[in-house]
Amino acid sequence: MANPSISFTDRYSSTLQPLLLLATDYLAIIIAEWCAVGGRDIVLELLGRKNDWFELNNFYFYLFVPLIFMVFLHWGRTYIRLLSIGEMIRRTFYSVIYAIVVSIVVLFIAGKAPVV
């Protein structure tokens, strides 16, 4: 009797899909940070306030802040399958709001970004 062959996608979908979603979320958070800091710099340049530059260490920019966002997205249970679109948007919205508030408070208390 022949053994049934398990396809590649069936074998690794339970491990590859979460890793792919995690990598995609990380890249989206980094791009959002770049856009936010770049947009702030452009607005300050247009207003003539050139000495108010936002300096943040690479550790906080590439590891700490994205980690806070990913923890809150996980805590908000946004990765559950079979959620309605409205419920997924609601959970993502609240997770991102909480992550923004925690990031601002932690960076301000730590003194890493005094212009926050």
Rosetta blueprint (number, residue, H / E / L):
1 M L
2 A L
3 N L
4 P L
5 S L
6 I L
7 S L
8 F H
9 T H
10 D H
11 R H
12 Y H
13 S H
14 S H
15 T H
16 L H
17 Q H
18 P H
19 L H
20 L H
21 L H
22 L H
23 A H
24 T H
25 D H
26 Y H
27 L H
28 A H
29 I H
30 I H
31 I H
32 A H
33 E H
34 W H
35 C H
36 A H
37 V H
38 G H
39 G H
40 R H
41 D H
42 I H
43 V H
44 L H
45 E H
46 L H
47 L H
48 G L
49 R L
50 K L
51 N L
52 D L
53 W L
54 F L
55 E L
56 L L
57 N L
58 N H
59 F H
60 Y H
61 F H
62 Y H
63 L H
64 F H
65 V H
66 P H
67 L H
68 I H
69 F H
70 M H
71 V H
72 F H
73 L H
74 H H
75 W H
76 G L
77 R L
78 T L
79 Y L
80 I L
81 R L
82 L L
83 L L
84 S L
85 I H
86 G H
87 E H
88 M H
89 I H
90 R H
91 R H
92 T H
93 F H
94 Y H
95 S H
96 V H
97 I H
98 Y H
99 A H
100 I H
101 V H
102 V H
103 S H
104 I H
105 V H
106 V H
107 L H
108 F H
109 I H
110 A H
111 G L
112 K L
113 A L
114 P L
115 V L
116 V L
